[in-house]
Amino acid sequence: MPGYFADPTIKKFGDTWYIYATTDGNNDGRGPAEVWTSKDFVNWTMLEMNWPITQGGLYWAPDVTIGPDAKYHLLYNVPCQTYIGTGDTPLGPWKNSLGEDKTLIPDKVMPGVITLDSQTFRDDDGKFYVLFGTWGIFPNGGCGIGLLNNDMKSVEKYAKIPNTQATDFFEAPFLFKKDGIYYFTYSSGSCHDGTYRVQYAISRTSPFGPYVFGKNNPILKTSQDGSVHGPGHHSIIQNGDDYYMVYHRHDNPNSAHGMHRQVCADKMVFGPDGTIEKVIPTHKGIGALAENTNPFPNLAFGKKVTVSSSYSNDFKGEYAVDDNNGTLWLPGDNEKNQWLMVDLGREETVRRIYSEFWFPSYYYQYIIEYSADGKIWNTYSDRRNNTQAGCPMVDYGNVQARWLRTTITNCQLPGLFLGLWNFKVFSDSKNDPEQLLVHLEAEDLTENDLKAWPNLNGMLGGSFVTTGDHLLAKVIDGQKALILDGKTTLRFTARHRGELRATIRSQ
């Protein structure tokens, strides 16, 4: 992922993959809460979510599952207890299932187990379990496991998977079942340094165990050259006959204390006896698992880059055009108006530009310009008054250009570098990221229904309200559109920020 996120849970609902994670690198994981979505496992879009507000706004290690009631249930953690929210979609909106500030799993409900990192598991008989625990390395420590009642609001019984069975259990439990074997996977070592790793134990009896320490441990660890550092806190997903591990690792170059973590994915392989082979961590990921929703080449890839400044050789301008989410350009200082210029090598048609800023949870303000000769510049997109966060930020146009220059003028949060993970340029478009409006159709808002138009799944995460006397739904150039006629006004209010973000008036 192009950003600092940790503790990922990967799920697939319908034709879409979702990655729920802790927002990392700033303010101790206090959010804002976001989810990454993709239909091909290559092109990911970050969407904003609300979550049931808890003490201090902390929101760690989320997990989402579909319960017996066919609703979505979000488990999220505040040190050291687990809450549960309920929603009608994988994106919410969420409300606390038990009432404000009430917990599903209080701390130390199991002796020797600190409540954190809760994950659900659904067995073949339809029963749901929840696993939880951190700092389980102490004597009589281990991982807690509970059988959930069908209401998904209470636990029928608890047990402990001791660290004598799951050797060196530290935190981040994840349970899955394959060929009749229960695989209990977890993180050991220290989450702050290169000892962090993934291990596993197996049971052929039940989710409660007993478990036997697996062969070939650890199955994921820091690479010999150090370029993959401290991998752990993972989840696992099956796609067809293949299994993939989605995990976080420390950013590259490595950050102090492991507080700038990034989400990665690599393939798992099983031996004929069920042994999990060593997971080979890569810097490329696993590629597309469905039809590529953005099959067009990135015209900026590998092209010559000039920048206003660079923080160091670890953050050079060329890293913004290498199609690598693990590298980025950071300017040498944090003054406004830092710029990056790309020479496409020849004049190209530019219809779409993706900007993936350093901290996508906060909005950046910028202007993109284009030139045919590198001397005379015209405006491609002016976002110097932008107040929308997201990733990728998408700007549209239809120009002929050889040079492109983006100048980052400001950022929502003072102190953040005005840098870029990726700057991508395309000559065509197809299935663009659901950046602004998601699951909204023009016919959903008509003359007979002018009051509320919820944008529950959108990055903006709020609702539109119209005031006026006339709306028309039309098809223009093959696209559904709304026409505001007369004195109609469309107003948007952000859901969980409770502030007016946009007003559109008819002309």
DOVEX-935243 format. One line per 3 residues: number of its first residue (from 1); their letters; for each residue x, y negated, z of C-alpha. Coordinates in Angstrom, 2 decimals, m for minus. Layout:
BEGIN
NUM	a	X,Y,Z; ...
This chain:
BEGIN
1	mpg	0.00,0.00,0.00; 1.26,m3.53,m0.73; 1.18,m4.73,2.86
4	yfa	1.77,m3.67,6.44; m0.74,m1.02,7.49; m0.38,1.97,9.79
7	dpt	m2.19,5.00,11.24; m3.98,5.81,7.97; m7.02,8.08,7.65
10	ikk	m7.79,9.18,4.09; m11.35,10.19,3.15; m13.25,10.71,m0.08
13	fgd	m16.92,9.81,m0.27; m18.54,10.32,m3.65; m16.07,9.38,m6.39
16	twy	m14.08,6.97,m4.22; m11.12,7.42,m1.89; m11.02,5.31,1.26
19	iya	m8.02,4.62,3.48; m8.83,3.27,6.93; m5.82,1.93,8.83
22	ttd	m4.46,m0.34,11.53; m3.59,m3.79,10.22; 0.08,m4.01,11.20
25	gnn	2.94,m6.48,11.38; 1.04,m9.29,13.05; m0.68,m9.83,16.39
28	dgr	m0.38,m6.25,17.71; m2.99,m4.70,15.43; m5.80,m7.11,16.17
31	gpa	m7.14,m6.89,12.66; m8.83,m8.16,10.72; m10.30,m4.74,9.95
34	evw	m9.94,m3.67,6.35; m10.29,m0.61,4.18; m8.52,0.25,0.94
37	tsk	m10.58,1.85,m1.84; m9.66,3.53,m5.11; m11.32,5.66,m7.76
40	dfv	m8.04,6.99,m9.19; m5.59,7.02,m6.22; m3.33,4.55,m8.04
43	nwt	m5.17,1.24,m8.21; m6.25,0.21,m4.70; m8.38,m2.69,m3.57
46	mle	m8.52,m4.04,m0.04; m12.01,m4.81,1.24; m12.87,m6.55,4.47
49	mnw	m14.98,m4.77,7.11; m16.65,m5.86,10.27; m16.32,m3.65,13.34
52	pit	m18.00,m3.55,16.75; m16.14,m6.18,18.71; m14.18,m4.82,21.67
55	qgg	m11.78,m6.29,24.18; m9.10,m8.47,22.65; m10.18,m7.63,19.10
58	lyw	m7.81,m4.65,19.01; m8.59,m2.08,16.34; m6.24,0.87,16.05
61	apd	m6.17,4.17,14.15; m9.71,4.22,12.68; m11.43,7.31,11.30
64	vti	m14.76,7.63,9.45; m16.88,10.75,9.00; m20.43,11.59,7.85
67	gpd	m22.41,12.99,10.76; m25.37,15.41,10.93; m27.66,12.38,10.59
70	aky	m26.12,11.60,7.15; m24.85,8.28,8.52; m21.24,7.18,8.59
73	hll	m19.52,7.16,11.95; m16.43,5.06,12.63; m14.09,6.01,15.46
76	ynv	m11.69,3.28,16.46; m9.31,2.87,19.36; m8.45,0.23,21.90
79	pcq	m5.68,1.10,24.34; m6.66,3.34,25.89; m10.19,4.39,24.95
82	tyi	m12.19,5.37,21.88; m15.29,3.64,20.56; m17.72,4.83,17.91
85	gtg	m19.67,2.76,15.42; m22.46,3.67,13.00; m23.11,2.40,9.47
88	dtp	m25.07,3.20,6.33; m22.08,3.03,3.97; m18.38,3.91,4.18
91	lgp	m17.75,0.18,4.53; m20.35,m0.54,7.20; m21.56,m2.91,8.39
94	wkn	m20.80,m1.23,11.72; m22.49,m1.48,15.07; m21.44,0.13,18.32
97	slg	m23.39,3.40,18.51; m23.54,3.27,22.31; m24.14,m0.41,22.89
100	edk	m21.74,m3.27,23.35; m18.40,m2.36,24.94; m19.43,1.23,25.80
103	tli	m16.92,3.94,24.97; m17.23,7.41,23.50; m14.05,8.66,25.18
106	pdk	m12.75,6.80,28.25; m9.10,6.95,29.18; m7.76,10.10,30.85
109	vmp	m11.06,11.92,30.63; m8.72,14.90,30.30; m5.96,15.13,32.95
112	gvi	m2.57,14.48,31.38; m4.04,13.01,28.18; m4.01,9.30,27.34
115	tld	m6.95,8.42,25.08; m5.84,7.07,21.69; m5.58,8.04,18.00
118	sqt	m8.95,9.82,17.88; m9.70,11.91,14.79; m12.74,13.97,13.85
121	frd	m12.79,17.50,12.45; m15.81,19.32,10.99; m15.67,23.12,11.17
124	ddg	m17.27,25.52,8.70; m20.30,25.95,10.99; m21.02,22.21,10.82
127	kfy	m19.86,21.44,14.36; m17.85,18.27,14.89; m14.78,17.98,17.09
130	vlf	m12.72,14.99,18.16; m8.98,15.11,18.91; m7.13,12.38,20.79
133	gtw	m3.94,11.65,22.67; m0.71,9.73,22.89; 2.51,10.00,24.94
136	gif	1.69,13.67,25.40; 5.33,14.64,25.96; 5.19,14.46,29.75
139	png	4.86,17.61,31.92; 1.30,18.96,31.82; 0.65,16.66,28.87
142	gcg	m0.76,17.37,25.45; m3.66,16.57,23.15; m7.30,16.28,24.14
145	igl	m10.02,17.95,22.07; m13.77,17.67,22.50; m16.83,19.26,20.92
148	lnn	m19.19,16.47,19.85; m22.92,16.73,20.35; m25.09,16.40,17.26
151	dmk	m26.01,12.84,18.19; m22.34,11.83,17.62; m22.65,9.77,20.79
154	sve	m21.41,12.18,23.45; m19.01,15.07,24.02; m20.36,18.46,25.06
157	kya	m17.08,19.81,26.44; m13.38,18.95,26.59; m10.20,21.00,26.50
160	kip	m6.49,20.36,26.12; m4.00,21.61,23.56; m0.91,21.66,25.80
163	ntq	2.49,20.50,24.66; 3.78,23.98,25.46; 1.83,25.17,22.37
166	atd	2.24,22.01,20.27; 5.91,21.46,21.00; 6.91,17.83,21.62
169	ffe	3.38,16.55,20.97; 3.53,12.77,21.15; 0.43,11.37,19.38
172	apf	m1.61,11.15,16.15; m3.37,14.56,16.08; m5.00,15.74,12.86
175	lfk	m6.78,19.07,12.39; m7.73,20.81,9.15; m8.63,24.36,8.14
178	kdg	m7.29,26.35,5.20; m7.75,30.05,4.44; m9.13,30.73,7.89
181	iyy	m6.22,29.05,9.70; m6.63,25.99,11.90; m3.69,23.66,11.33
184	fty	m3.07,21.28,14.20; m0.70,18.61,12.90; 0.72,15.76,14.96
187	ssg	3.54,13.25,15.38; 6.52,13.75,17.68; 9.61,11.73,18.49
190	sch	9.38,7.96,19.05; 7.12,5.82,16.86; 9.65,2.99,17.16
193	dgt	12.65,4.63,15.49; 13.88,7.24,13.03; 13.01,10.20,15.27
196	yrv	9.31,9.87,14.42; 8.20,12.94,12.45; 5.30,15.31,11.72
199	qya	5.01,18.83,13.17; 2.28,21.45,13.26; 0.92,24.45,15.14
202	isr	m1.64,27.04,14.00; m4.56,28.94,15.46; m6.56,31.77,13.95
205	tsp	m9.16,31.62,16.72; m10.88,28.23,17.06; m10.22,24.48,17.10
208	fgp	m9.57,24.84,20.84; m6.76,27.30,20.19; m4.65,28.89,21.47
211	yvf	m1.99,27.53,19.10; 1.40,28.82,18.02; 4.16,26.43,17.01
214	gkn	4.48,26.52,13.22; 7.40,27.68,11.13; 9.58,25.20,9.28
217	npi	9.05,22.30,11.71; 9.31,19.39,11.39; 7.56,19.23,8.05
220	lkt	8.15,15.50,7.50; 11.01,13.42,8.87; 13.40,10.56,8.13
223	sqd	15.28,11.16,4.89; 19.00,11.80,4.95; 19.78,8.50,3.21
226	gsv	17.49,6.57,5.58; 15.40,5.08,2.79; 12.37,6.85,4.29
229	hgp	12.45,5.95,7.96; 10.22,7.12,10.80; 7.38,8.82,8.84
232	ghh	4.38,9.93,10.87; 0.81,9.29,12.03; m0.73,10.98,9.06
235	sii	m3.96,12.40,7.72; m4.48,15.09,5.09; m6.90,15.40,2.19
238	qng	m7.72,18.23,m0.19; m8.27,17.49,m3.87; m9.17,20.63,m5.81
241	ddy	m6.59,23.23,m4.83; m4.02,20.62,m3.81; m3.37,18.99,m0.44
244	ymv	m1.84,15.59,0.17; m0.45,13.93,3.27; m1.09,10.20,3.73
247	yhr	1.16,8.72,6.40; 2.92,5.57,7.47; 6.62,4.90,7.64
250	hdn	8.74,1.90,8.57; 9.19,m0.72,5.89; 12.27,m0.61,3.72
253	pns	14.66,m2.13,4.73; 13.70,m0.89,8.18; 12.08,m3.26,10.65
256	ahg	13.02,m3.44,14.31; 10.83,m1.37,16.63; 8.74,m0.04,13.75
259	mhr	6.07,m2.73,13.80; 5.96,m3.36,10.04; 4.71,m0.04,8.75
262	qvc	3.54,0.94,5.28; 1.14,3.61,4.03; 2.49,6.30,1.69
265	adk	1.29,9.60,0.19; 3.05,12.79,m0.87; 2.06,16.32,m1.83
268	mvf	1.94,19.29,0.55; 2.94,22.85,m0.38; 2.01,26.05,1.47
271	gpd	3.93,29.32,1.49; 2.18,32.67,0.85; 1.97,33.32,4.62
274	gti	0.36,29.91,5.28; 3.58,28.17,6.32; 3.64,24.46,5.51
277	ekv	6.74,23.71,3.47; 8.81,20.60,4.03; 7.02,17.52,2.66
280	ipt	9.41,15.67,0.37; 8.90,11.94,0.86; 9.15,9.87,m2.30
283	hkg	8.98,6.24,m3.31; 6.60,6.95,m6.19; 3.55,8.44,m4.49
286	iga	1.51,11.16,m6.13; 0.09,9.42,m9.19; m3.45,9.38,m10.51
289	lae	m5.95,11.99,m9.27; m8.67,10.79,m11.65; m8.93,8.71,m14.82
292	ntn	m6.78,5.60,m14.47; m9.10,2.64,m13.99; m6.39,0.25,m15.21
295	pfp	m4.70,2.02,m18.13; m3.06,m1.11,m19.54; 0.68,m1.74,m19.25
298	nla	1.96,m4.36,m16.84; 3.56,m6.91,m19.16; 5.66,m8.31,m16.32
301	fgk	7.21,m4.97,m15.37; 11.00,m5.17,m15.31; 11.07,m8.59,m16.97
304	kvt	13.50,m11.41,m16.16; 12.52,m13.34,m13.04; 13.63,m16.72,m11.69
307	vss	12.60,m17.83,m8.20; 12.82,m20.96,m6.06; 14.85,m19.00,m3.48
310	sys	15.28,m15.54,m1.95; 15.54,m14.59,1.71; 18.28,m12.03,0.98
313	ndf	19.27,m9.37,m1.53; 16.71,m7.10,0.13; 13.94,m9.45,m1.03
316	kge	14.95,m10.54,m4.53; 12.55,m12.01,m7.06; 12.87,m8.98,m9.34
319	yav	11.15,m6.88,m6.65; 7.86,m8.64,m7.49; 7.87,m7.07,m10.96
322	ddn	9.12,m3.54,m10.24; 5.67,m1.93,m9.71; 6.87,m0.73,m6.30
325	ngt	4.66,m1.40,m3.28; 7.63,m0.82,m0.97; 9.65,m3.81,m2.20
328	lwl	8.79,m7.50,m2.32; 10.05,m10.98,m2.99; 10.37,m13.29,0.00
331	pgd	11.62,m16.86,m0.45; 14.60,m18.17,1.46; 12.56,m20.44,3.70
334	nek	8.96,m20.96,4.60; 8.43,m24.36,3.03; 5.43,m24.89,0.78
337	nqw	5.58,m24.69,m3.01; 7.73,m21.59,m3.39; 7.64,m20.38,m6.97
340	lmv	8.36,m17.35,m9.13; 8.72,m17.48,m12.92; 8.56,m14.50,m15.27
343	dlg	9.84,m14.40,m18.84; 7.72,m11.84,m20.71; 10.37,m11.69,m23.44
346	ree	7.98,m12.71,m26.18; 4.64,m14.42,m26.55; 1.82,m12.22,m25.26
349	tvr	m1.91,m12.44,m24.81; m2.57,m12.88,m21.09; m6.08,m12.12,m19.92
352	riy	m5.57,m10.98,m16.34; m3.04,m11.51,m13.53; m2.82,m9.66,m10.21
355	sef	m1.14,m11.35,m7.26; m0.44,m9.21,m4.19; 0.70,m11.52,m1.41
358	wfp	2.85,m10.66,1.60; 0.02,m10.51,4.15; m3.16,m9.73,2.15
361	syy	m5.34,m10.07,5.27; m4.93,m13.85,5.06; m5.63,m16.18,2.17
364	yqy	m2.89,m17.78,0.10; m3.20,m20.91,m2.00; m1.42,m21.04,m5.33
367	iie	m1.41,m22.22,m8.92; m0.48,m20.11,m11.97; 0.84,m21.88,m15.07
370	ysa	1.82,m20.65,m18.52; 4.11,m21.83,m21.28; 5.09,m20.86,m24.80
373	dgk	8.51,m22.55,m24.71; 9.40,m22.74,m21.00; 9.14,m26.55,m21.12
376	iwn	5.50,m27.53,m21.57; 3.27,m25.96,m18.93; m0.50,m25.57,m18.77
379	tys	m2.72,m24.34,m15.96; m3.87,m20.72,m16.11; m5.58,m20.68,m12.71
382	drr	m5.68,m23.28,m9.95; m6.23,m21.74,m6.50; m4.68,m24.52,m4.45
385	nnt	m7.95,m24.79,m2.50; m8.49,m21.05,m2.20; m9.94,m19.71,1.09
388	qag	m10.41,m16.11,0.03; m8.12,m13.32,1.23; m7.70,m10.00,m0.51
391	cpm	m5.55,m7.68,m2.54; m5.14,m7.88,m5.40; m6.12,m11.45,m6.06
394	vdy	m7.28,m11.46,m9.68; m7.14,m14.41,m12.05; m8.64,m14.38,m15.52
397	gnv	m7.88,m16.27,m18.71; m7.23,m15.79,m22.42; m4.02,m17.51,m23.44
400	qar	m0.87,m16.93,m25.45; 2.22,m17.24,m23.28; 5.80,m16.11,m22.92
403	wlr	6.51,m17.65,m19.53; 4.35,m17.48,m16.44; 4.99,m19.37,m13.22
406	tti	3.16,m18.93,m9.95; 3.67,m21.51,m7.21; 2.49,m20.56,m3.73
409	tnc	1.48,m23.81,m2.08; 0.19,m22.72,1.33; m1.07,m19.87,3.50
412	qlp	m3.94,m19.48,5.94; m1.70,m18.53,8.86; 1.25,m20.83,9.60
415	glf	4.55,m18.99,9.76; 3.84,m16.37,7.11; 6.28,m16.19,4.23
418	lgl	4.92,m17.26,0.85; 6.02,m14.01,m0.79; 4.70,m11.40,m3.21
421	wnf	4.70,m7.60,m3.22; 3.68,m7.56,m6.87; 2.95,m9.96,m9.71
424	kvf	1.26,m8.07,m12.55; 0.18,m9.29,m15.98; m2.25,m7.60,m18.38
427	sds	m3.45,m8.29,m21.91; m6.76,m6.48,m21.42; m9.14,m5.48,m18.64
430	knd	m11.29,m2.55,m17.61; m12.97,m1.76,m14.30; m11.39,m4.64,m12.44
433	peq	m11.09,m4.41,m8.65; m14.33,m5.01,m6.79; m12.85,m8.20,m5.48
436	llv	m15.77,m10.52,m4.88; m19.14,m8.88,m5.35; m19.62,m5.16,m4.81
439	hle	m22.75,m3.13,m5.53; m24.78,m6.21,m6.45; m26.87,m6.18,m9.58
442	aed	m28.51,m9.20,m11.18; m31.92,m7.57,m11.08; m31.65,m7.19,m7.31
445	lte	m32.30,m10.90,m6.93; m35.36,m12.21,m8.79; m37.94,m14.97,m8.55
448	ndl	m39.94,m12.78,m6.17; m37.08,m12.24,m3.73; m35.14,m15.43,m3.15
451	kaw	m34.19,m15.19,0.51; m31.55,m12.57,1.28; m29.04,m10.85,m0.98
454	pnl	m26.61,m8.89,1.23; m23.08,m8.35,0.04; m22.36,m5.68,2.64
457	ngm	m19.70,m3.89,0.64; m17.89,m6.89,m0.77; m14.53,m8.25,0.19
460	lgg	m16.29,m11.43,1.26; m18.43,m9.37,3.61; m21.51,m11.51,4.13
463	sfv	m24.78,m12.48,2.51; m26.09,m14.80,m0.17; m29.20,m16.87,0.36
466	ttg	m30.94,m18.85,m2.35; m33.01,m21.97,m2.08; m34.86,m23.13,m5.15
469	dhl	m37.59,m22.31,m7.56; m36.22,m20.27,m10.43; m33.69,m17.53,m11.27
472	lak	m33.18,m15.61,m14.51; m31.43,m12.28,m15.00; m29.80,m12.01,m18.44
475	vid	m27.14,m10.07,m20.30; m24.38,m12.29,m21.66; m21.57,m10.77,m23.71
478	gqk	m22.52,m7.35,m22.40; m22.31,m8.45,m18.76; m25.21,m8.79,m16.34
481	ali	m25.58,m12.37,m15.18; m27.76,m14.58,m13.01; m28.85,m17.96,m14.30
484	ldg	m29.67,m20.59,m11.67; m32.30,m22.84,m13.22; m33.77,m26.09,m11.96
487	ktt	m32.55,m27.08,m8.52; m31.67,m23.60,m7.29; m28.75,m23.22,m4.88
490	lrf	m26.88,m20.05,m3.99; m25.16,m20.19,m0.58; m22.80,m17.63,0.91
493	tar	m22.12,m17.09,4.62; m19.31,m14.82,5.83; m20.79,m12.09,8.00
496	hrg	m18.49,m11.68,10.95; m16.85,m15.09,10.78; m20.26,m16.76,10.73
499	elr	m19.15,m19.62,8.52; m20.35,m21.03,5.21; m17.80,m20.08,2.57
502	ati	m19.35,m21.11,m0.74; m22.19,m23.07,m2.29; m23.13,m22.81,m5.97
505	rsq	m25.68,m25.29,m7.37; m27.27,m25.21,m10.78; m26.42,m27.99,m13.21
